[in-house]
Amino acid sequence: MRILLQFPEGLKQEALKHAKRLESEGNEVFVSASPTFGACDLALDEARSLKVEKLIHFGHAEFQHVDFNVEYVEYRIDAPLALLDKSLDMLKGFKTIGIVTTIQHVHQLNSIREFYERNGKIVVIGKPYGFAKRPGQILGCDVGSSASIDRIVDAHVYFGGGIFHPLGALLATTKPFLAIEPFGNRIEFIDRMRETYARKSRGKVLASLEAKNFGVMLTTKNGQHNAQLAGLLKKRIEEQGLSAAILAANTFDFESLNNMREFDAFVNTACPRLAIDDTDRLSKPLLSANELMEVLRMKRELAQKKSLR
């Protein structure tokens, strides 16, 4: 069988091992060297170009159905639970807590739940909106496991590596948010970041009020492609007498976007996290769809006030 292997950055060091194992079983194996950002970013173009019969995607659960033979190989990582003891002091006063994690640690959620329940907490594990597949699992673009229980918990607890995943959940919730990073041996409330990102969002909107030319970013990635939204936003921009063009790419190169100096602002329809995490990489504002609609609303109001003078 002709097979293409795809690994996220954190697992690329294991590519040769898996390739050789599959070759020893009589397969012809290729390894994708392109970056990948999750199961929303399958190497389908490479797979079809190479005429492989199967794409094996490591490290993530299925994101959505695609018209190709894809095998998903999830990676379970047993993280140390020692920091849970320390978290009890920080969670004093919070009776009901919600816990979330990434796919690598979902299998540990029951142990984490049992620990907190033994120590007098009421534990709630929410369900994702649809892209994530397991209760308590969050993705950068699916934080339903936190958002769906925000009204009934006193605090949220994220267990896992990095800030990428808990940041999305933080911005979609209102309650105190404790992030436990077991491998980095760090534990902290990250609530302050809500105000930081709210200020950034407001700044982008205000900086776009004089914009006349908008670049609407449309990706071809399987799980991020949203041509309908891109077309709708372009229409809304042009309805106000402004100019817009749809910019297509698989992976957006921010240096190339910066070279498009005719555009006064960019609008993201790809991974929703781009307009949160990557705004500093562009010399012009990078807006989410909601931020664009706020810009257009404010522009209408300003125009109406001028017409009344």
Contacts in CASP RR format, 6 or more apart in sequence:
PFRMAT RR
TARGET T0000
AUTHOR 0000-0000-0000
METHOD contacts of the structure
MODEL  1
MRILLQFPEGLKQEALKHAKRLESEGNEVFVSASPTFGACDLALDEARSL
KVEKLIHFGHAEFQHVDFNVEYVEYRIDAPLALLDKSLDMLKGFKTIGIV
TTIQHVHQLNSIREFYERNGKIVVIGKPYGFAKRPGQILGCDVGSSASID
RIVDAHVYFGGGIFHPLGALLATTKPFLAIEPFGNRIEFIDRMRETYARK
SRGKVLASLEAKNFGVMLTTKNGQHNAQLAGLLKKRIEEQGLSAAILAAN
TFDFESLNNMREFDAFVNTACPRLAIDDTDRLSKPLLSANELMEVLRMKR
ELAQKKSLR
1 26 0 8 1.000
1 27 0 8 1.000
1 28 0 8 1.000
1 53 0 8 1.000
1 54 0 8 1.000
2 27 0 8 1.000
2 28 0 8 1.000
2 30 0 8 1.000
2 50 0 8 1.000
2 51 0 8 1.000
2 52 0 8 1.000
2 53 0 8 1.000
2 54 0 8 1.000
3 22 0 8 1.000
3 27 0 8 1.000
3 28 0 8 1.000
3 29 0 8 1.000
3 30 0 8 1.000
3 52 0 8 1.000
3 53 0 8 1.000
3 54 0 8 1.000
3 55 0 8 1.000
3 56 0 8 1.000
4 29 0 8 1.000
4 30 0 8 1.000
4 31 0 8 1.000
4 32 0 8 1.000
4 43 0 8 1.000
4 46 0 8 1.000
4 47 0 8 1.000
4 50 0 8 1.000
4 52 0 8 1.000
4 54 0 8 1.000
4 55 0 8 1.000
4 56 0 8 1.000
5 15 0 8 1.000
5 18 0 8 1.000
5 19 0 8 1.000
5 22 0 8 1.000
5 29 0 8 1.000
5 30 0 8 1.000
5 31 0 8 1.000
5 32 0 8 1.000
5 56 0 8 1.000
5 58 0 8 1.000
6 31 0 8 1.000
6 32 0 8 1.000
6 36 0 8 1.000
6 42 0 8 1.000
6 43 0 8 1.000
6 55 0 8 1.000
6 56 0 8 1.000
6 57 0 8 1.000
6 58 0 8 1.000
7 14 0 8 1.000
7 15 0 8 1.000
7 31 0 8 1.000
7 32 0 8 1.000
7 36 0 8 1.000
7 58 0 8 1.000
7 59 0 8 1.000
8 36 0 8 1.000
8 37 0 8 1.000
8 38 0 8 1.000
8 58 0 8 1.000
8 59 0 8 1.000
8 60 0 8 1.000
9 35 0 8 1.000
9 36 0 8 1.000
11 58 0 8 1.000
11 59 0 8 1.000
11 75 0 8 1.000
14 58 0 8 1.000
15 31 0 8 1.000
16 31 0 8 1.000
18 56 0 8 1.000
18 58 0 8 1.000
19 29 0 8 1.000
19 31 0 8 1.000
22 29 0 8 1.000
23 29 0 8 1.000
30 46 0 8 1.000
30 50 0 8 1.000
30 52 0 8 1.000
32 43 0 8 1.000
32 46 0 8 1.000
34 43 0 8 1.000
34 46 0 8 1.000
34 251 0 8 1.000
35 251 0 8 1.000
36 42 0 8 1.000
36 43 0 8 1.000
36 57 0 8 1.000
37 221 0 8 1.000
37 271 0 8 1.000
38 60 0 8 1.000
38 63 0 8 1.000
39 57 0 8 1.000
39 60 0 8 1.000
39 61 0 8 1.000
39 62 0 8 1.000
39 63 0 8 1.000
39 64 0 8 1.000
39 72 0 8 1.000
39 223 0 8 1.000
40 63 0 8 1.000
40 64 0 8 1.000
40 131 0 8 1.000
40 141 0 8 1.000
40 221 0 8 1.000
40 222 0 8 1.000
40 223 0 8 1.000
40 224 0 8 1.000
40 271 0 8 1.000
41 221 0 8 1.000
41 222 0 8 1.000
41 223 0 8 1.000
41 224 0 8 1.000
42 55 0 8 1.000
42 57 0 8 1.000
42 66 0 8 1.000
42 68 0 8 1.000
42 70 0 8 1.000
42 222 0 8 1.000
42 223 0 8 1.000
43 55 0 8 1.000
43 57 0 8 1.000
44 55 0 8 1.000
44 66 0 8 1.000
44 68 0 8 1.000
44 222 0 8 1.000
45 220 0 8 1.000
45 250 0 8 1.000
47 55 0 8 1.000
47 68 0 8 1.000
48 68 0 8 1.000
53 69 0 8 1.000
54 69 0 8 1.000
54 70 0 8 1.000
54 71 0 8 1.000
55 68 0 8 1.000
55 69 0 8 1.000
55 70 0 8 1.000
55 71 0 8 1.000
56 70 0 8 1.000
56 71 0 8 1.000
56 73 0 8 1.000
57 70 0 8 1.000
57 71 0 8 1.000
57 72 0 8 1.000
57 73 0 8 1.000
58 73 0 8 1.000
58 75 0 8 1.000
59 72 0 8 1.000
59 73 0 8 1.000
59 74 0 8 1.000
59 75 0 8 1.000
59 103 0 8 1.000
59 104 0 8 1.000
60 72 0 8 1.000
60 74 0 8 1.000
60 103 0 8 1.000
61 72 0 8 1.000
61 74 0 8 1.000
61 103 0 8 1.000
61 132 0 8 1.000
61 133 0 8 1.000
61 134 0 8 1.000
61 137 0 8 1.000
62 70 0 8 1.000
62 72 0 8 1.000
62 133 0 8 1.000
63 131 0 8 1.000
63 223 0 8 1.000
64 131 0 8 1.000
64 222 0 8 1.000
64 223 0 8 1.000
66 222 0 8 1.000
74 103 0 8 1.000
74 104 0 8 1.000
75 103 0 8 1.000
75 104 0 8 1.000
76 104 0 8 1.000
76 105 0 8 1.000
76 107 0 8 1.000
77 104 0 8 1.000
77 105 0 8 1.000
78 108 0 8 1.000
79 105 0 8 1.000
79 108 0 8 1.000
79 159 0 8 1.000
79 160 0 8 1.000
79 161 0 8 1.000
79 182 0 8 1.000
79 183 0 8 1.000
80 182 0 8 1.000
80 183 0 8 1.000
81 108 0 8 1.000
81 111 0 8 1.000
81 112 0 8 1.000
81 115 0 8 1.000
81 182 0 8 1.000
82 182 0 8 1.000
83 180 0 8 1.000
83 182 0 8 1.000
83 185 0 8 1.000
83 187 0 8 1.000
84 112 0 8 1.000
84 115 0 8 1.000
84 116 0 8 1.000
84 180 0 8 1.000
86 187 0 8 1.000
87 157 0 8 1.000
87 178 0 8 1.000
87 180 0 8 1.000
87 187 0 8 1.000
88 119 0 8 1.000
90 178 0 8 1.000
90 187 0 8 1.000
90 189 0 8 1.000
91 97 0 8 1.000
91 121 0 8 1.000
91 155 0 8 1.000
91 157 0 8 1.000
91 178 0 8 1.000
93 154 0 8 1.000
94 121 0 8 1.000
94 154 0 8 1.000
94 155 0 8 1.000
94 176 0 8 1.000
95 121 0 8 1.000
95 122 0 8 1.000
95 154 0 8 1.000
96 121 0 8 1.000
96 122 0 8 1.000
96 123 0 8 1.000
96 124 0 8 1.000
96 152 0 8 1.000
96 153 0 8 1.000
96 154 0 8 1.000
96 155 0 8 1.000
97 116 0 8 1.000
97 121 0 8 1.000
97 122 0 8 1.000
97 123 0 8 1.000
97 124 0 8 1.000
97 153 0 8 1.000
97 154 0 8 1.000
97 155 0 8 1.000
97 156 0 8 1.000
97 157 0 8 1.000
98 123 0 8 1.000
98 124 0 8 1.000
98 125 0 8 1.000
98 126 0 8 1.000
98 146 0 8 1.000
98 149 0 8 1.000
98 153 0 8 1.000
98 155 0 8 1.000
98 156 0 8 1.000
98 157 0 8 1.000
99 109 0 8 1.000
99 112 0 8 1.000
99 113 0 8 1.000
99 116 0 8 1.000
99 123 0 8 1.000
99 124 0 8 1.000
99 125 0 8 1.000
99 136 0 8 1.000
99 156 0 8 1.000
99 157 0 8 1.000
99 158 0 8 1.000
99 159 0 8 1.000
100 125 0 8 1.000
100 126 0 8 1.000
100 136 0 8 1.000
100 137 0 8 1.000
100 138 0 8 1.000
100 143 0 8 1.000
100 145 0 8 1.000
100 146 0 8 1.000
100 156 0 8 1.000
100 157 0 8 1.000
100 158 0 8 1.000
100 159 0 8 1.000
100 166 0 8 1.000
100 169 0 8 1.000
101 108 0 8 1.000
101 109 0 8 1.000
101 112 0 8 1.000
101 136 0 8 1.000
101 137 0 8 1.000
101 138 0 8 1.000
101 158 0 8 1.000
101 159 0 8 1.000
101 160 0 8 1.000
102 137 0 8 1.000
102 138 0 8 1.000
102 139 0 8 1.000
102 160 0 8 1.000
102 161 0 8 1.000
102 165 0 8 1.000
103 132 0 8 1.000
103 133 0 8 1.000
103 134 0 8 1.000
103 137 0 8 1.000
104 160 0 8 1.000
105 159 0 8 1.000
105 160 0 8 1.000
106 134 0 8 1.000
106 136 0 8 1.000
106 137 0 8 1.000
108 159 0 8 1.000
109 125 0 8 1.000
109 135 0 8 1.000
109 136 0 8 1.000
112 159 0 8 1.000
113 123 0 8 1.000
113 125 0 8 1.000
116 123 0 8 1.000
117 123 0 8 1.000
124 149 0 8 1.000
124 152 0 8 1.000
124 153 0 8 1.000
125 135 0 8 1.000
125 136 0 8 1.000
125 145 0 8 1.000
125 149 0 8 1.000
126 135 0 8 1.000
126 136 0 8 1.000
126 144 0 8 1.000
126 145 0 8 1.000
126 146 0 8 1.000
126 148 0 8 1.000
126 149 0 8 1.000
127 135 0 8 1.000
127 136 0 8 1.000
127 144 0 8 1.000
127 145 0 8 1.000
127 148 0 8 1.000
128 134 0 8 1.000
128 135 0 8 1.000
128 136 0 8 1.000
128 137 0 8 1.000
128 138 0 8 1.000
128 139 0 8 1.000
128 142 0 8 1.000
128 144 0 8 1.000
128 145 0 8 1.000
129 142 0 8 1.000
129 143 0 8 1.000
129 144 0 8 1.000
129 147 0 8 1.000
129 148 0 8 1.000
130 142 0 8 1.000
131 139 0 8 1.000
131 141 0 8 1.000
131 142 0 8 1.000
132 138 0 8 1.000
132 139 0 8 1.000
132 142 0 8 1.000
132 144 0 8 1.000
132 145 0 8 1.000
135 145 0 8 1.000
136 145 0 8 1.000
137 145 0 8 1.000
138 144 0 8 1.000
138 145 0 8 1.000
138 146 0 8 1.000
138 158 0 8 1.000
138 165 0 8 1.000
138 166 0 8 1.000
138 168 0 8 1.000
138 169 0 8 1.000
139 165 0 8 1.000
140 164 0 8 1.000
140 165 0 8 1.000
140 168 0 8 1.000
140 271 0 8 1.000
140 272 0 8 1.000
140 273 0 8 1.000
141 271 0 8 1.000
141 272 0 8 1.000
141 273 0 8 1.000
143 168 0 8 1.000
143 169 0 8 1.000
143 172 0 8 1.000
143 173 0 8 1.000
144 169 0 8 1.000
144 172 0 8 1.000
145 169 0 8 1.000
146 156 0 8 1.000
146 169 0 8 1.000
146 172 0 8 1.000
146 173 0 8 1.000
147 169 0 8 1.000
147 172 0 8 1.000
147 173 0 8 1.000
150 156 0 8 1.000
150 172 0 8 1.000
150 173 0 8 1.000
150 174 0 8 1.000
150 175 0 8 1.000
153 175 0 8 1.000
154 175 0 8 1.000
154 176 0 8 1.000
155 175 0 8 1.000
155 176 0 8 1.000
155 177 0 8 1.000
155 178 0 8 1.000
156 169 0 8 1.000
156 170 0 8 1.000
156 173 0 8 1.000
156 175 0 8 1.000
156 176 0 8 1.000
156 177 0 8 1.000
156 178 0 8 1.000
157 178 0 8 1.000
157 180 0 8 1.000
158 165 0 8 1.000
158 166 0 8 1.000
158 169 0 8 1.000
158 177 0 8 1.000
158 178 0 8 1.000
158 179 0 8 1.000
158 180 0 8 1.000
159 180 0 8 1.000
159 182 0 8 1.000
160 179 0 8 1.000
160 180 0 8 1.000
160 181 0 8 1.000
160 182 0 8 1.000
160 183 0 8 1.000
161 181 0 8 1.000
161 182 0 8 1.000
161 183 0 8 1.000
161 184 0 8 1.000
162 179 0 8 1.000
162 181 0 8 1.000
163 179 0 8 1.000
163 190 0 8 1.000
164 273 0 8 1.000
164 277 0 8 1.000
166 177 0 8 1.000
166 179 0 8 1.000
166 190 0 8 1.000
167 190 0 8 1.000
167 193 0 8 1.000
167 197 0 8 1.000
167 276 0 8 1.000
167 277 0 8 1.000
168 273 0 8 1.000
168 276 0 8 1.000
169 177 0 8 1.000
170 177 0 8 1.000
170 190 0 8 1.000
170 191 0 8 1.000
170 193 0 8 1.000
170 194 0 8 1.000
171 193 0 8 1.000
171 194 0 8 1.000
171 197 0 8 1.000
171 276 0 8 1.000
176 189 0 8 1.000
176 191 0 8 1.000
177 189 0 8 1.000
177 190 0 8 1.000
177 191 0 8 1.000
178 187 0 8 1.000
178 188 0 8 1.000
178 189 0 8 1.000
178 190 0 8 1.000
179 186 0 8 1.000
179 187 0 8 1.000
179 188 0 8 1.000
179 189 0 8 1.000
179 190 0 8 1.000
180 186 0 8 1.000
180 187 0 8 1.000
181 187 0 8 1.000
197 276 0 8 1.000
200 279 0 8 1.000
201 288 0 8 1.000
201 291 0 8 1.000
203 285 0 8 1.000
204 279 0 8 1.000
204 285 0 8 1.000
204 286 0 8 1.000
204 287 0 8 1.000
204 291 0 8 1.000
205 285 0 8 1.000
205 287 0 8 1.000
205 291 0 8 1.000
205 294 0 8 1.000
205 295 0 8 1.000
205 298 0 8 1.000
207 265 0 8 1.000
207 285 0 8 1.000
208 264 0 8 1.000
208 265 0 8 1.000
208 285 0 8 1.000
208 287 0 8 1.000
208 291 0 8 1.000
208 292 0 8 1.000
208 295 0 8 1.000
209 295 0 8 1.000
209 298 0 8 1.000
209 299 0 8 1.000
209 302 0 8 1.000
210 264 0 8 1.000
211 242 0 8 1.000
211 264 0 8 1.000
211 265 0 8 1.000
211 285 0 8 1.000
211 295 0 8 1.000
212 242 0 8 1.000
212 243 0 8 1.000
212 264 0 8 1.000
213 242 0 8 1.000
213 243 0 8 1.000
213 244 0 8 1.000
213 245 0 8 1.000
213 262 0 8 1.000
213 263 0 8 1.000
213 264 0 8 1.000
213 265 0 8 1.000
214 234 0 8 1.000
214 237 0 8 1.000
214 242 0 8 1.000
214 243 0 8 1.000
214 244 0 8 1.000
214 245 0 8 1.000
214 263 0 8 1.000
214 264 0 8 1.000
214 265 0 8 1.000
214 266 0 8 1.000
214 267 0 8 1.000
214 292 0 8 1.000
215 244 0 8 1.000
215 245 0 8 1.000
215 246 0 8 1.000
215 247 0 8 1.000
215 260 0 8 1.000
215 263 0 8 1.000
215 265 0 8 1.000
215 266 0 8 1.000
215 267 0 8 1.000
216 230 0 8 1.000
216 231 0 8 1.000
216 233 0 8 1.000
216 234 0 8 1.000
216 237 0 8 1.000
216 244 0 8 1.000
216 245 0 8 1.000
216 246 0 8 1.000
216 247 0 8 1.000
216 266 0 8 1.000
216 267 0 8 1.000
216 269 0 8 1.000
217 230 0 8 1.000
217 247 0 8 1.000
217 249 0 8 1.000
217 252 0 8 1.000
217 257 0 8 1.000
217 266 0 8 1.000
217 267 0 8 1.000
217 268 0 8 1.000
217 269 0 8 1.000
217 270 0 8 1.000
217 274 0 8 1.000
218 225 0 8 1.000
218 226 0 8 1.000
218 227 0 8 1.000
218 230 0 8 1.000
218 246 0 8 1.000
218 247 0 8 1.000
218 248 0 8 1.000
218 249 0 8 1.000
218 269 0 8 1.000
218 270 0 8 1.000
219 225 0 8 1.000
219 248 0 8 1.000
219 249 0 8 1.000
219 250 0 8 1.000
219 251 0 8 1.000
219 252 0 8 1.000
219 269 0 8 1.000
219 270 0 8 1.000
219 271 0 8 1.000
220 248 0 8 1.000
220 249 0 8 1.000
220 250 0 8 1.000
221 250 0 8 1.000
221 251 0 8 1.000
221 270 0 8 1.000
221 271 0 8 1.000
224 270 0 8 1.000
224 271 0 8 1.000
226 269 0 8 1.000
226 270 0 8 1.000
229 269 0 8 1.000
229 289 0 8 1.000
230 246 0 8 1.000
230 269 0 8 1.000
231 246 0 8 1.000
233 244 0 8 1.000
233 267 0 8 1.000
233 269 0 8 1.000
233 289 0 8 1.000
233 292 0 8 1.000
234 244 0 8 1.000
234 245 0 8 1.000
234 246 0 8 1.000
236 292 0 8 1.000
236 293 0 8 1.000
236 296 0 8 1.000
237 243 0 8 1.000
237 244 0 8 1.000
237 267 0 8 1.000
237 292 0 8 1.000
237 296 0 8 1.000
238 244 0 8 1.000
240 296 0 8 1.000
240 299 0 8 1.000
240 300 0 8 1.000
244 267 0 8 1.000
245 263 0 8 1.000
247 257 0 8 1.000
247 260 0 8 1.000
247 266 0 8 1.000
252 270 0 8 1.000
252 274 0 8 1.000
254 278 0 8 1.000
254 281 0 8 1.000
254 282 0 8 1.000
257 266 0 8 1.000
257 282 0 8 1.000
258 282 0 8 1.000
258 283 0 8 1.000
258 284 0 8 1.000
263 284 0 8 1.000
264 284 0 8 1.000
265 284 0 8 1.000
265 285 0 8 1.000
265 286 0 8 1.000
265 287 0 8 1.000
265 295 0 8 1.000
266 282 0 8 1.000
266 284 0 8 1.000
266 285 0 8 1.000
266 286 0 8 1.000
266 287 0 8 1.000
267 286 0 8 1.000
267 287 0 8 1.000
267 288 0 8 1.000
267 289 0 8 1.000
267 292 0 8 1.000
268 274 0 8 1.000
268 275 0 8 1.000
268 286 0 8 1.000
268 287 0 8 1.000
268 288 0 8 1.000
268 289 0 8 1.000
269 289 0 8 1.000
272 288 0 8 1.000
274 286 0 8 1.000
275 286 0 8 1.000
275 287 0 8 1.000
275 288 0 8 1.000
275 291 0 8 1.000
276 288 0 8 1.000
278 286 0 8 1.000
279 285 0 8 1.000
279 286 0 8 1.000
287 295 0 8 1.000
END
